[in-house]
Amino acid sequence: MANPKLSVNINKIATLRNARGGNNPDVIQTALDCERFGAQGITVHPRPDERHIRYQDVLDLKPVLTTEFNIEGNPNDRFLELVETVRPAQCTLVPDAEDAITSNAGWDTRKHLEYLREIIAFLQEKGIRTSIFVDPVPEMVRYAAETGTDRVELYTEPYAKGYVTNPAEAIKPYLEAARLGASLGLEINAGHDLDLNNLRYLRENMPELVEVSIGHALICDALYLGLENTIQLYLRQLV
C-alpha cells in the first residue's frame, strides 16, 4: 500500500503576506521550499475576494512547481477560467459561500448532480483530475460517483473534533465512506483540521486514502518547529 501523498495548502502564507502588503513572505518561494522539504503537492484555494491566495499567485505558481498542483474552490465562471488556463494536476470542487471563513461543508451531490457532472466533464476534457469535497455520508458518496469525478475529498473537521474524545467513534463514518467510494471506483482524499495529533490514526485505519491536503495546522506548527522539520513530521505520520 503506497503512502498517501501530502499536499501543503499555502493559503495561510498568503494571508500573512497580505496583512502588510509587499511580498513578505514570498508565496512562490515558500511553495518551492515546501516541495524541496518533501511535500508531494501544493494546494491553493483562491476565493473571490482574494483575501489570501490571489489569482495572480496561481498563474505564477504553475510554471515553477514540480509536484502536483491542486486548485480548490467554488466553480464559478472566474474560477473555471483560471483552472482552464492553469491546467493543474487536480481541481477540487468546494461549495464555499463567498463570505465563508473556511470550507465548512461538503457538496449535496444529489441536489447538484447535473451541475457537477457538467463541470467535471469540462475539467476532464482539459486533462484535469477532479475531486469533490464531500461529507462522510454514504448517499453523498454514491451521488459523487455518478458525477463521473475521479476522487472525493472527505471533509474531516468532524473527525478532528471527535478524535479528541473518542477516535474510534469519530472515524467510523469516514471508514464507511472510504470503503464505499473505493468500491464505486473513486480515489479517496481527505482534508480539513488534520494535524500531527490525528493524522496517523486516520492513515493507519483508512487504507483507501491516497492524498491529504493540510494547511492551517501545518503552517501553525511551522511557526514553532520550522517549515522543513514540520513537513517531515507530517510525512512521517503518513508512512
MONORGI-V658864 format. One record per pair of residues at least 4 apart in sequence whose ideal C-beta (glycine too) atoms are under 8 Angstrom apart, sorted by the first residue. I is the first residue (numbers start at 1). J is the second residue. Records with the same first field share a line. If there is no record, write none. Layout:
I->J + J
//
This chain:
1->207
2->210
3->203 + 238 + 239
4->203 + 209 + 210 + 211 + 212 + 238
5->40 + 41 + 68 + 210 + 211 + 212 + 238
6->38 + 39 + 40 + 41 + 211 + 212 + 214 + 231 + 234 + 235 + 238
7->39 + 40 + 41 + 42 + 43 + 68 + 70 + 211 + 212 + 213 + 214
8->31 + 34 + 39 + 41 + 42 + 43 + 213 + 214 + 215 + 218 + 231
9->43 + 44 + 45 + 191 + 213 + 214 + 215 + 216 + 218
10->14 + 27 + 30 + 31 + 34 + 42 + 43 + 44 + 53 + 215 + 219
11->15 + 44 + 45 + 52 + 53 + 215
12->16 + 52 + 215 + 216 + 219 + 220
13->17 + 25 + 27 + 30 + 31 + 219
14->18 + 27 + 52 + 53 + 54 + 57
15->19 + 51 + 52
16->25
17->22 + 23 + 24 + 25 + 26 + 27
18->51 + 52
20->24
23->27
25->29 + 30
26->30
27->31 + 53 + 57 + 61
28->32 + 57 + 60 + 61 + 64
29->33
30->34 + 227
31->35 + 42 + 61 + 64 + 65
32->36 + 64 + 65
33->37 + 227 + 228
34->39 + 42 + 227 + 231
35->39 + 42 + 65 + 66 + 67
37->227 + 228 + 231 + 232
38->231 + 232 + 235
39->67 + 231
40->67 + 68
41->67 + 68 + 69 + 70 + 89 + 90 + 211 + 213
42->61 + 65 + 67 + 68 + 69 + 70
43->70 + 71 + 72 + 92 + 213 + 215
44->53 + 57 + 58 + 61 + 69 + 70 + 71 + 72
45->52 + 53 + 71 + 72 + 73 + 94 + 103
46->50 + 53 + 54 + 55 + 57 + 58 + 71 + 73 + 79 + 82
47->51 + 52 + 53 + 73 + 96 + 98 + 100
48->76 + 78 + 98
49->98
50->54 + 55
53->57 + 58
54->58
55->59 + 78 + 82
56->60
57->61
58->62 + 71 + 82 + 86
59->82 + 85 + 86
60->64
61->65 + 69
62->69 + 86 + 87 + 88
65->69
68->88 + 89 + 90
69->86 + 88 + 89 + 90
70->88 + 89 + 90 + 91 + 92 + 131 + 213
71->82 + 83 + 86 + 88 + 90 + 91 + 92
72->91 + 92 + 93 + 94 + 133 + 213
73->79 + 92 + 93 + 94 + 96
74->79 + 93 + 94 + 95 + 96 + 97 + 98
75->79 + 80 + 83 + 93 + 119
76->80
77->81
78->82
79->83
80->84 + 119 + 122 + 123
81->85
82->86
83->87 + 88 + 91 + 123 + 126 + 128
84->126
87->126 + 127 + 128
88->128
89->128 + 129
90->128 + 129 + 130 + 131 + 151
91->123 + 128 + 129 + 130 + 131
92->130 + 131 + 132 + 133 + 153 + 189 + 213
93->107 + 116 + 119 + 120 + 130 + 131 + 132 + 133
94->103 + 133
95->105 + 106 + 107 + 108 + 112 + 133
96->100 + 103
100->104
102->192 + 216
103->133 + 155 + 192
104->157
105->135 + 155
106->132 + 133 + 134 + 135 + 137 + 140 + 154 + 155
107->112 + 116 + 132 + 133 + 134 + 140 + 144
108->112 + 140
109->113 + 116 + 132 + 134 + 140 + 141 + 142 + 143 + 144 + 146 + 147
110->139 + 140 + 143
112->116
113->117 + 143 + 146 + 147
114->118
115->119
116->120 + 132 + 144 + 147 + 149
117->121 + 146 + 147 + 148
118->122
119->123
120->124 + 130 + 132 + 147 + 148 + 149
121->125 + 148
122->126
123->128 + 130
124->128 + 129 + 130 + 148 + 150
129->150 + 151
130->148 + 149 + 150 + 151
131->149 + 150 + 151 + 152 + 153 + 189
132->144 + 147 + 149 + 151 + 152 + 153
133->152 + 153 + 155
134->140 + 141 + 144 + 152 + 153 + 154 + 155 + 177
135->140 + 154 + 155 + 158
136->141 + 154 + 155 + 158 + 159 + 173 + 174 + 176 + 177
137->141 + 173 + 177
138->142 + 176 + 177 + 180
139->143
140->144
141->145 + 152 + 177 + 180 + 181 + 184 + 186
142->146 + 180 + 184
143->147
144->149 + 152 + 181 + 186
145->149 + 181 + 184 + 185 + 186
149->186
150->186 + 187
151->186 + 187 + 188 + 189 + 210 + 211
152->177 + 181 + 186 + 188 + 189
153->189 + 190 + 191 + 213
154->174 + 177 + 178 + 188 + 189 + 190 + 191
155->191 + 192
156->160 + 174 + 190 + 191 + 192 + 193 + 194 + 202
157->161 + 192 + 193
158->162 + 170 + 173
159->163 + 170 + 171 + 174 + 193 + 198 + 202
160->164 + 170 + 192 + 193 + 194 + 195 + 198
161->170 + 193
162->166 + 167 + 169 + 170 + 171
163->167 + 170 + 171 + 197 + 198 + 201
165->170
166->170
167->171 + 198 + 201
168->172
170->174
171->175 + 201 + 202 + 205 + 206
172->176
173->177
174->178 + 190 + 202 + 206
175->179 + 205 + 206
176->180
177->181
178->182 + 188 + 206 + 208 + 209
179->183 + 208
180->184
181->186 + 187 + 188 + 208
182->186 + 187 + 188 + 208
187->208 + 210 + 211
188->206 + 208 + 209 + 210
189->209 + 210 + 211 + 212 + 213
190->194 + 202 + 206 + 209 + 211 + 212 + 213
191->212 + 213 + 214
193->198 + 216 + 217
194->198 + 199 + 202 + 212 + 214 + 217
195->199 + 214 + 217 + 218 + 221
196->217 + 221 + 233 + 234 + 237
198->202
199->203 + 212 + 214 + 234 + 237 + 238
200->204 + 237 + 238
201->205
202->206 + 209 + 212
203->209 + 212 + 237 + 238
212->238
214->218 + 234
215->219
216->220
217->221
218->222 + 230 + 231 + 234
219->223
220->224
221->225 + 230 + 233
222->226 + 227 + 230 + 231
225->229 + 230 + 233
226->230
227->231
228->232
229->233
230->234
231->235
232->236
233->237
234->238
235->239
//
